[in-house]
Amino acid sequence: MSEMENQIIVEDNAAVLDEEFDEATSSSEEQQPDPKERMLAILEGLLFLCGDDGLSIDQAAASMDATEEYVAELFDDLQKYYLQESRGIEIARFGEKYRFLSKASIHEAAKNYSKLLPKLSFPMRL
């Protein structure tokens, strides 16, 4: 596939996603989001942004303007959510930091994917 064809596909996908987002937000504007669900989403996003550095309870609490006890409860809830069989990642705690990790169930596919990539200067961690 040419670079131009790839660009067209990306633009088409972006337009579809924009349209779906507009439809979803217009139908849910009357509903107020659950405050805990909103905080879970924020914590999840922060955890994703931290990558391999991980995120501690006190860092998350300071970032979210929440108590450490409440953030600890949110981490517990997120960990339980990602333990579901239908999820390909999980949240693990290393000392004081939490991080996303891929589950063992996807490692074979990840190895296959890594073979498709050009040689990296660093190994892909599973």
FISE-484661 format. One line per 3 residues: number of its first residue (from 1); their letters; for each residue x, y, z of C-alpha. Coordinates in Angstrom, 1 decimal. Example, Ala and Ser with C-alpha at 12.3 -4.5 7.8 and 13.67 -1.06 7.14 Angstrom:
// residues 2
1) AS) 12.3/-4.5/7.8  13.7/-1.1/7.1
This chain:
// residues 126
1) MSE) 0.0/0.0/0.0  1.4/3.4/-0.9  2.0/6.2/1.5
4) MEN) -0.8/8.2/-0.1  -3.3/5.3/0.3  -2.3/5.0/4.0
7) QII) -2.9/8.7/4.4  -6.4/8.4/2.9  -7.2/5.5/5.2
10) VED) -6.0/7.5/8.2  -8.1/10.5/7.2  -11.1/8.3/6.6
13) NAA) -10.7/6.6/10.0  -10.4/10.0/11.7  -13.6/11.2/10.1
16) VLD) -15.5/8.1/11.1  -14.2/8.4/14.7  -15.1/12.1/14.8
19) EEF) -18.6/11.3/13.7  -19.0/8.5/16.2  -17.7/10.7/19.0
22) DEA) -20.1/13.5/18.0  -23.1/11.1/18.1  -22.0/9.6/21.4
25) TSS) -21.5/13.0/23.1  -24.7/14.5/21.8  -26.8/11.6/23.2
28) SEE) -25.1/11.6/26.5  -24.9/15.4/27.1  -28.1/15.3/29.2
31) QQP) -26.6/12.6/31.5  -24.1/13.7/34.2  -21.1/11.4/34.3
34) DPK) -20.6/9.4/37.5  -17.9/11.2/39.5  -16.1/7.9/40.4
37) ERM) -16.2/6.8/36.8  -14.6/10.1/35.8  -11.9/9.7/38.4
40) LAI) -11.2/6.1/37.2  -10.8/7.4/33.7  -8.4/10.1/34.9
43) LEG) -6.3/7.6/36.9  -6.3/5.2/33.9  -5.1/8.0/31.6
46) LLF) -2.3/9.1/34.1  -1.2/5.5/34.4  -1.0/5.2/30.7
49) LCG) 1.0/8.4/30.4  3.5/7.3/33.0  4.5/4.2/31.0
52) DDG) 7.4/2.2/32.5  8.1/4.9/35.1  4.8/3.9/36.9
55) LSI) 2.6/6.0/39.0  2.4/6.1/42.8  -0.6/6.7/44.9
58) DQA) 0.7/10.0/46.2  1.6/11.2/42.7  -1.9/10.3/41.5
61) AAS) -3.5/11.9/44.5  -1.6/15.2/44.0  -2.4/15.2/40.3
64) MDA) -6.1/14.4/40.8  -6.6/16.6/43.8  -7.9/13.6/45.8
67) TEE) -7.0/11.8/49.0  -4.5/9.0/48.9  -7.1/6.7/50.4
70) YVA) -9.5/7.4/47.6  -6.8/6.9/45.0  -5.9/3.6/46.6
73) ELF) -9.5/2.5/46.2  -9.5/3.6/42.6  -6.4/1.6/41.9
76) DDL) -8.0/-1.4/43.5  -11.0/-1.0/41.2  -8.9/-0.6/38.1
79) QKY) -6.8/-3.6/38.9  -10.0/-5.7/39.3  -11.3/-4.4/36.0
82) YLQ) -8.1/-5.3/34.1  -8.1/-8.8/35.7  -11.0/-9.7/33.5
85) ESR) -10.2/-12.4/30.9  -11.4/-10.0/28.1  -8.5/-7.5/28.9
88) GIE) -5.1/-7.9/27.3  -3.3/-5.8/29.9  -3.2/-5.7/33.7
91) IAR) -2.1/-3.3/36.4  0.8/-4.5/38.5  2.4/-2.9/41.6
94) FGE) 6.2/-2.6/41.9  7.1/-1.2/45.3  5.1/2.1/45.5
97) KYR) 4.5/2.3/41.7  1.7/0.9/39.6  2.2/0.1/35.9
100) FLS) 0.4/-1.4/32.9  1.7/-4.8/31.8  0.7/-7.0/29.0
103) KAS) -0.9/-10.3/30.1  0.8/-13.6/29.4  -2.2/-14.5/27.1
106) IHE) -1.0/-12.0/24.5  2.7/-12.8/24.6  2.7/-15.1/21.6
109) AAK) 1.0/-12.5/19.4  3.4/-9.9/20.7  6.4/-12.1/19.7
112) NYS) 4.9/-12.5/16.3  4.4/-8.7/16.0  7.9/-8.0/17.1
115) KLL) 9.2/-10.1/14.2  7.4/-7.8/11.8  9.2/-4.7/13.2
118) PKL) 12.6/-3.5/12.0  15.4/-4.2/14.4  15.0/-2.0/17.4
121) SFP) 17.8/-0.6/19.4  16.1/-1.9/22.6  14.3/-5.2/23.1
124) MRL) 10.5/-5.3/23.4  9.6/-6.2/26.9  6.8/-8.7/27.6
